[in-house]
Amino acid sequence: MSDQGPFKKTISLLDLILIGLGAIFGSAWLFAVSNVASKAGPLGSISWIIGGVIVLLIGLVYAELGAALPRTGGILRYPVYSHGPLVGYLISFITIVAYTSLISIEVTAVRQYIAYWFPGLTKAGSDSPTITGWLVQFGLLCVFFLLNYWSVKTFTKSNIIISIFKYFVPLTIITVLAFHFKSGNFSVEGFAPFGFQGVQAAISTGGVMFAYLGLHPIVSVAGEVKNPQRNIPIALIVCIVLAAVIYTLLQVLFIGAIPTDVLGGGWQKIQQEFALPFKDIAVALGLGWLATIVVLDAVISPGGNGNIFMNTTSRLVYAWSRTGTLFKVFSRVHEKTGIPRPSLWLSFVLSVFWTLPFPSWNALVNVCSVALILSYAIAPISSAAFRLNAKDLHKPFTLKGMSIIAPLSFIFATYIVYWSGWKTISWLIGSQLLMFVIYLIFSKYVPKKDVSLAQQLKSSWWLVAYYVMMLIISYIGSFGGGLGVLSNPLDLIIIAIGSLLIYFWAKHSGLPKAIIDNDDEDLKEQEESIKGNPVST
């Protein structure tokens, strides 16, 4: 009996928008505003606008790719189509690491907030869980796994229910804080006490970009979306614009509602004073009812995100398997439910693994944010390459100004990576270069049927050069442990020039002809193969 079947096209435009907004409104907005205020002061409000513009540029690129190639897990398959299995393998690895750890980040956030009511879940004097706290996290992961195991309908219905409450709370906070707004707070110690460098830090390490990580879930379920050519671009644009507006309002109103006497200690202490910003400010303003709602949402919102990311990650694991650089068993889809169950099992196991070191919420956020931005950055590269090696590709949604938007989005994504600092970059990019070496060591087993190893290397040297460039500039740069040899803004100018050169190198080093597969056709072939050889994996 075959356990293979096609994905079911059951996700509507409303479902898709709720998935995107649900992914965006997770744990980050509940922490980020005090982080941003501490790093950039009142000027930090514009960090949400800048971050929104950057993500919108990348989102527009994804809108064109998602409409033209509505593939499940497409974000991992586009680089394979444009540059071959080796580039796809590197992007797949970094994305799966990020997403499986994201699931654990969300359940960790839930546990930390539940500890507000049940202190025994968290070790005294730290953010780490007790054994009981870890079991709560594990139980949540099991719930997310089961919600995604039975059917796509079960996942989307549970997401709609959770989303209603998730959107109600930030809108309530905006309304209430507007009545406590004090414009004078924006001039205490100056509007820009840390200059624009504070804004740069807020965008990358203050939680701004982490808060916007809602693009991948929309594109990852593209193969299950009704009328994807229309619905994917609309969902992407609507989600990013709405999120930017809400985040900016939350930041402005948070700063304006802080009791002015608290600001006497300086903006850098705001994060300590308001570790749980909206709960703490509600208490400071004597709004106990609002504090209760915020804490309840702080449990539900990350929980909803964990559910979404469990769904997304299973599709990404499936997509990685489809590229030929991960075991074939993970590309199987359950016939009746349309769920890639082997991939879902792997996603579950890896998400549990990330909780084993007992990390806190803050321990993984920066690394995950940069890992996902690195995977975002491949979209403009693939899109540009398709204009040369897939000229006949039908594009229901064509992005006007792509020749400008694509390189700009690549440069901005590179800025965000650089702003994360040397400590994060050295670990993350170092692991990518190690995976490159491992691929070459096991080159005997890598897919070479459609693209020779020589061509794979030719189409990937730009990525190696990009990683090396970022390591060098970050090491001698002025952010997060760099030597400070390159001052600001000289470092940004050099990064912009280097990124632009690598962008055009990457554009012209794509495969001679893009290799684009089809979900339904390939699944039929796999089904026949399984029938003929039941033990094949």
Stockholm file with secondary structure:
# STOCKHOLM 1.0

chainA/1-537         MSDQGPFKKTISLLDLILIGLGAIFGSAWLFAVSNVASKAGPLGSISWIIGGVIVLLIGLVYAELGAALPRTGGILRYPVYSHGPLVGYLISFITIVAYTSLISIEVTAVRQYIAYWFPGLTKAGSDSPTITGWLVQFGLLCVFFLLNYWSVKTFTKSNIIISIFKYFVPLTIITVLAFHFKSGNFSVEGFAPFGFQGVQAAISTGGVMFAYLGLHPIVSVAGEVKNPQRNIPIALIVCIVLAAVIYTLLQVLFIGAIPTDVLGGGWQKIQQEFALPFKDIAVALGLGWLATIVVLDAVISPGGNGNIFMNTTSRLVYAWSRTGTLFKVFSRVHEKTGIPRPSLWLSFVLSVFWTLPFPSWNALVNVCSVALILSYAIAPISSAAFRLNAKDLHKPFTLKGMSIIAPLSFIFATYIVYWSGWKTISWLIGSQLLMFVIYLIFSKYVPKKDVSLAQQLKSSWWLVAYYVMMLIISYIGSFGGGLGVLSNPLDLIIIAIGSLLIYFWAKHSGLPKAIIDNDDEDLKEQEESIKGNPVST
#=GR chainA/1-537 SS CCCCCCCCCCBCHHHHHHHHHHHHSSSHHHHHHHHHHHHHGGGGHHHHHHHHHHHHHHHHHHHHHHHHCCCTTHHHHHHHHHHCHHHHHHHHHHHHHHHHHHHHHHHHHHHHHHTTTCGGGBCTTSSCBCHHHHHHHHHHHHHHHHHHHHCHHHHHHHHHHHHHHHHHHHHHHHHHHHTTCCGGGGGTTCSCTTHHHHHHHHHHHSSHHHHTCCHHHHHHTGGGBSSHHHHHHHHHHHHHHHHHHHHHHHHHHHHHHSCGGGGGGCGGGHHHHTSSHHHHHHHHTTCHHHHHHHHHHHHHHHHHHHHHHHHHHHHHHHHHHHTTSSCGGGGCCCTTTCCCHHHHHHHHHHHHHHHTTCCCHHHHHHHHHHHHHHHHTHHHHHHHHHHHHCTTCCCSSCCTTHHHHHHHHHHHHHHHHHHTCHHHHHHHHHHHHHHHHHHHHTTTTSCCSSSCHHHHHHTTHHHHHHHHHHHHHHHHSSSTTCCCCSCTTHHHHHHHHHHHHHHHHHHHTSCSSCCCCCHHHHHHHHHHHHHHCTTCC
#=GC SS_cons         CCCCCCCCCCBCHHHHHHHHHHHHSSSHHHHHHHHHHHHHGGGGHHHHHHHHHHHHHHHHHHHHHHHHCCCTTHHHHHHHHHHCHHHHHHHHHHHHHHHHHHHHHHHHHHHHHHTTTCGGGBCTTSSCBCHHHHHHHHHHHHHHHHHHHHCHHHHHHHHHHHHHHHHHHHHHHHHHHHTTCCGGGGGTTCSCTTHHHHHHHHHHHSSHHHHTCCHHHHHHTGGGBSSHHHHHHHHHHHHHHHHHHHHHHHHHHHHHHSCGGGGGGCGGGHHHHTSSHHHHHHHHTTCHHHHHHHHHHHHHHHHHHHHHHHHHHHHHHHHHHHTTSSCGGGGCCCTTTCCCHHHHHHHHHHHHHHHTTCCCHHHHHHHHHHHHHHHHTHHHHHHHHHHHHCTTCCCSSCCTTHHHHHHHHHHHHHHHHHHTCHHHHHHHHHHHHHHHHHHHHTTTTSCCSSSCHHHHHHTTHHHHHHHHHHHHHHHHSSSTTCCCCSCTTHHHHHHHHHHHHHHHHHHHTSCSSCCCCCHHHHHHHHHHHHHHCTTCC
//
